[in-house]
C-alpha cells in the first residue's frame, strides 16, 4: 500500500463530518451568525439602548423585529443579546475544558489513590445542586459590584467583572463529565505500548502527557466541548431570565425572553418581543446541537450514547 | 447492602460540608438582611434586630448555633418573612413544588420513552428523522421559552387554560407541559439511542432465533435494557426539574419553594438560603441513591460486577 492511499484518522473524521449534511449546514450557519453578531455594531442602524417614542411597534421595514417597551429596536437588542449569550457559552465551555482536561488527565495519569480521591470529588460534585450554588454566588457577586460602583467604579469595569463571574461560575459547574471522559481515556492510553516505549527511552511525565497522551484525547474532548457550549448557553439564559445573569441595560437572550414574558397581558399581545429572542435562542441551540452530534459521529464513532455534558 | 450502607454513611459528612459552604457564602455577600426596604428606623433598632437573630456573633459561633438547632429539627426563622420559620415556609411550598416536579417527570417519561422507542424502530425512514428532529427541537426550547409561548397562545389568546396560579387541575396543565417538554426531548433521545444500541446485541438475536414474537422481543427483552440510560438519567432529571421550577413558579405565580430560592438569596435571608440549599442537597442525594439502586436492579451486567 502506498502512503498516498492511507488516510490519517483526522482526514477520515473530516470526510465523515463533511458527509453529515445537518452538521455541515449548522457549522456554516453558526459561522455566519457569529460573524454577523460580531460585526453588527459596525453597521447597526440603531444603538442598542437608544430609547425612542416608538413603543411596542410591531415588525416593520424600519424595525424588522419591532420595538420593545422603551421603543428600542428589537433586532439590535437581539443581536447584542446573542453576542453575549454566545460569548458566555464559548468562554464558559472553555473554562470547563481547562478544568476538566487538567483534572481528568492528572487523575488518569497518576492513578492510584490520587485518582480515587479526585474521582470521588467528581462524584460528590455531580450530586450537588450546583445551580443553587451558582445562584448564591452570583447574588453575592452582584452585591459586591453594586458596592464598588457606588464607590466610583465605571459601569464598564463592573460589567466586565460580572461577565467574568458568569464565565467562571458556569465553567465551574460544567467540567465534571469532561473530567470523567478524559480520565477514562488517559487511563487506557497510559498502558499502551507507545507510551511505555517513550517512558523506556527516558521521557519525563510532562513530555509523555503533552506529546503522547493529550494529542490522543483531542477528538473526544472536541466532541464534549461542542456539546457543552449549548448547555452553558442554556444555563446563562436560565440565570439571566431569573435576573441573576446579565444586568440591564445590557441584554442576553435569556433576559430578553424574560422582558417579553413580563409584557404578557390580556389586553394586547406583543408577540414579537418574545417570539424573536426565543426563536434566536432555539435556532442557535439547534445548530449547536446538530454540530455537536455531527462532530461526535465523525470523531468518536464508537459512542452512540448521548451523555449530557452538564449534569 | 454493603454498598448501600457505604453510600448512606457518606451523606451526613457531605451535608455538613454543604451546609457550611452555604452558610459562609451567603454571609460573604455584601449587604445584610435588614437593608433596602426593610431598613430599620434607627441604628439602635438594627442592632437589636441583629442581636435577636444572633447575627452580631462571630460566624463560627453562629454556625454552631445553627447546627444545634438542626439537631432539634429547627432550621431557624426567616429574616424576611417575620413570624415564619424556615421549616414553615418549606412545609407550605414543598408539596406544591414536588407535585409540579413529579407531574413534569411523568410527562417527560410518558412522552419521551414511547417517542424514543418508536423512533428507534423506524430506522432510516422519514418517520425516524421526524422523531429525531422533533426531539432535538424539544431540547432547544427551554421551559422559559415554552412557558410564555403557551401562556400567550392557550391562556391569553384562546383562553383554554388559566393564565397563572395553582388551584384546579386545569391550572396544572400549562406549568407541567412548559417544564416537561424540554426533558421529554432529552428522555426520547436517550431512549432512542439506548434502543438502537440494545437491538444490536446478541441476546436479541437469540430471542428472535428461538421464535419469540417481535412484540415479546421488543417489550420483554429489549425495552428492559434499553431503558437503563433513561433510568440513570432520571436522578439528574428530577434535580433539573426541581431547579427548573424556579422559572416556572415565577412565571405562573405558583406558591412553591422555587420562588424562595432566588428571592431569599437576593434579600440575604440567610437561614432561608441555607435551609433551601440543604433541602435541595438532601433531595438530590437521596434521589441519586434511589436511581443507583434501580440501575443495579435493571442491568444484570452492572449487578455482577
Interface residues (C-beta under 8 A of the other chain):
Chain A: X124 X126 X127 X128 X129 X131 X132 X133 X135 X136 X137 X139 X140 X143 X144 X146 X147 X230 X234 X237 X238 X241 X242 X243 X244 X254 X257 X258 X260 X261 X264 X265 X266 X269 X271 X274 X275 X278 X281 X282 X283 X285 X286 X289 X290 X304 X305 X306 X308 X311
Chain B: X14 X18 X21 X22 X25 X26 X28 X29 X30 X31 X136 X137 X139 X140 X141 X142 X144 X145 X147 X148 X149 X151 X152 X156 X157 X163 X186 X189 X190 X193 X194 X196 X197 X229 X233 X236 X239 X242 X243 X246 X247 X250 X251 X261 X262 X265 X266 X268 X273 X276 X277 X280 X281 X284 X285 X288
